[in-house]
Amino acid sequence: MKPKVTMIAWNQNDNYVVTAVNNHLLKVWNSCTGQLLHDLVGHTDEVFVLETHPFDSRIMLSAGHDGNIFIWDVTKGTKTKHYFNMIEGQGHGAVFDCKFSPDGQHFACTDSHGHLLIFGFGCSRPYEKIPDQMFFHTDYRPLIRDSNNYVLDEQTQQAPHLMPPPFLVDVDGNPHPTKYQRLVPGRENCADEHLIPQLGYVATSDGEVVEQVIGQQTVDQDEQGLEPSILDGMIRQLQLEQDQRTGADQESASNAAQHGEGTPRRG
């Protein structure tokens, strides 16, 4: 096999360059002379993640499609810590990206199964307030383009960035309790009745009836004669109220301008 470099990174003070090669080796080079200093052995598949520590010039992180995450001392060419991303019942998950926190005490990784992995010192209690599975109920809803080529949400015909905050659901589309819904920016101060999306039962193409957030129904389901989405109705009502408030504000500003009111300007 012809060796190919898949990733390259400098350490924090630029004295060393680390390259990942498609033969699963990491090589540490002197950045001034080009001399090969160390071969770092441990990965069993290609590596596409090399991340340097934010202030410790000795430390480099590597992660690859083999599910392995290594912390290296590049000055000595030694392995200081090793993690393996094992997923119960599914084998290992390939690691696609990693980043250190600004203080260098934690790092986060994302894998091929959609997981966010957080490593660091101390206990996990601060992270226990959130559920294991978090999706927005609009995550997989289709988008369309209008006559001006602008992107719109297919169900509500609104620009996605103008839609009200979505609801948090698990991987099966079941909504989380209200205490989790308040974690969504824009829903912090909502009343409880506005944090409970409506559930409905929809038939799949195989004839199986499944429970899901009604707001996840598609246009095809609507065309099949299913009940309209209560959740989308709530979203449209919120959007209408917001548009009305915006229009009233603009009208007030226009009236003030006509009567000479407004912010005084400097000469």
N, C-alpha and C positions, 0 to 999 in steps of 0.2 A: 504494500500500500504506500502510495506517495504521501509523505507527511504534508499536512496543510494546517495553517494557523487558523483557529476558529475564534479566538478572542485575545485581546491584549490589554494590559493595564499597568500603569506606573504605581509604585508605592507612594506613601504620603509625602516623602521628601524628594521623590524623583531619582533616588540613587539606584533603584532597581526597576527592571521591567520584567513582568511576568507574562508569559505567553501560554495559551492553551492550544494543544496540538491534537489533531484528530486521532492520534494513537493513544489518547487518554492520559498522556503525560502533561504535567505543567513544568515549564522551564523558567528558571530565574536567571536573569542576565544582568551584568554590570552595565548601567545605562551609558557610562562614559567610554568604556573600552570595548563593549560588545562581548565580553568574555562570559561564557556559560558557567554559572556558579553552582546551581543545584538542579536536580530532577526531582519533582515532587510526585510521588507515586501514591495512588489511592483510588482514583476514579476508574470506573469500569465502562463508562460510556462518554460520549462527547460532552465537553464543558462549554457552556455559553454564558456563564456568569462569573466574572471576576470583580470583586468589590474591595477597595482599599479602606482601611480604618480611617476615620476622620482626623485623628491626631497622632496615633501611634504608628510610626513608620515601619515597625517590625511586622505588623499584622495585615494579612490579606485573607479574604474569604473567597472560596470557590464553590460552585454548585453546578450540577449537571443533570442530564437526562437519566442517570442511574439512580436518582433520588438521594445521592450523598451530598452533604454539606460539610465542608472542611474549613477549619480555621488554621492558618499556617503562620509560622514564624519564617519569613522569607530571608532574614539575615542568617539564620542557622540552617534553613532548609528542612525544618522539622514540622510535624503535625502536632498542634496543641489541643484541638478538640474536633470531634466528629459527631455528626447527627445523621440519622437515616430516616427518610420520610416514608415510613411504612404505613399503609392505609389498610385497616382491618377488612379482610375479605376481598381486597382488590389488588393486592401486591403493593409495589411502591409507586409513588407519584413523581414524575419528572419535575425538577425544579426549574422554573423559567426565569425568575428574577429575584434578586435580593438587594436590600439596602440597609445600611447602618442608620441608627438614630443619630442626631447631631452630637449627643454626649458620648456616643460609642459604647453605651451599656446594653443596647438592645439591637437586634436586627430582625427584619421581617422578610418573609419569602412568599412567593406565590407558586402554586404548582399546577400540573396539568389537569387536576380534578376540581379546580376552582377554589382551592383552600387558601386562606391567608394564615401563614405560620409565623408566630411571634416568639422569639427566643431572647432570653436575657436573665438577669439576676433577680432574686427575690421570688415572691409568691405570685400566683396567678389570680389572686382575688380581685384586682381591679378589672380583669377581663371577664369575670364570671357574671357580670350584670347583663351581658348580651347573649342571645341564643346562639346555638352552634350553626344554624342555617339561617341566613338572612338574604332575602331577595326582595326587590320591589315588585309589586303586582303588575307593573307595566313593563317589566324587563324584556319580555319576549313578544310584546305586541307589535304587529307590523306597522311600518311607516309607508307613507305614499308621498308623491310630489304633486303640488297643485299646478295650475296653468302658468304660474310665474316660476316654476321649478323650485319652490320652497318646500321644505320637508314638513309634513303634517302627521300627527297621530291618526291612524286610519279610522278608529272608532269615534273619536271626539272631534276630528277635523281641526284640531288646534296644534299650534307649534309646540313641540315637546317642552321647550324651555319655559313656556308660558302656562303650562298645566299646573294645577295645584299639587302639593307634595303627595307622592304615592304612599301606599300602605306597605308595611313590612310583612312578608309571608315566608313560609318555609319552602323547601324544595318542591313540595307537592301543591303549593298554592294556598295552604291554609294560613289565615292571618294570625299573627302573634297577639298576645294580650296587650291591653292599652298601655301598660307601663313601657313596653318596647316601642309602641307607635309614637310615643312622645320623644323618642330619640331621633326621629326624622326632623331635620331643620324645617321650621314652619309649622310644626304640629306641637310644639312644646306646651302651649297654653290652651289647646283645644279642650272642649268639654268631652266627657266620656262618650256621649252618644255619637260624637263626630269621629271617634277613634275606633269604632266597631264596624268594619265593612260587612256588607251583606254576603252570605254564602248562598250558593245555588247549586243545583245538580244539572249537569250537562251530559249529553250522550256523545260518545266518541264515534269515530268512523266504524269501529268494530261493534257498535251497539252497546258497549259497556257504559254504565252510568257512573260518573265520578263527581265528587264534591269539589268545588273550587270557588275562589272569589269571583263573584259575578262579573266584576270589572275586567276579567281576563277573557271573556267571551270574544269571539272574533266575528267579523262581518258575515262569514259563512254561516255561523250558528244563528245569527239574527235572521238571515235569509231563510233558514229552515223553519222559522216560525217560533223560535224560542222567545221567552219573555225578554223585554229590553232590560239592559243592565241598570240596576238600582244604583250601583256604585258610580257608574258613568253619569247617571242623572244628578247625583250629588255633586260630582266634579263640575258638570256643566252649570249647575246652580251657583256654585262658588265662583266660577269664572264670570257668570253673568253679573253677580253682585260686585265683583271686582271691577268689571268694565263700567258698571253704573257709577261706582265711586270715582273712578278715573275721569269719566265724562263730567261729573258734577264739579270735580276739582278744576278741570280745564275751563268749564263755563264760568266758575267764580273768578278765576285768574283773568279771563277775557273781559269780564265786566269791570273788574278792578282797573284793568289797563285802560278801558274806555273812559273811566271817570278820573283818570289821572292818578290813580292810586298805584302804589308799587314801591319798590325799593329805591330810595333816593340815590342819585348818582353824584359822584364827585365832579366838580368842574374841571 
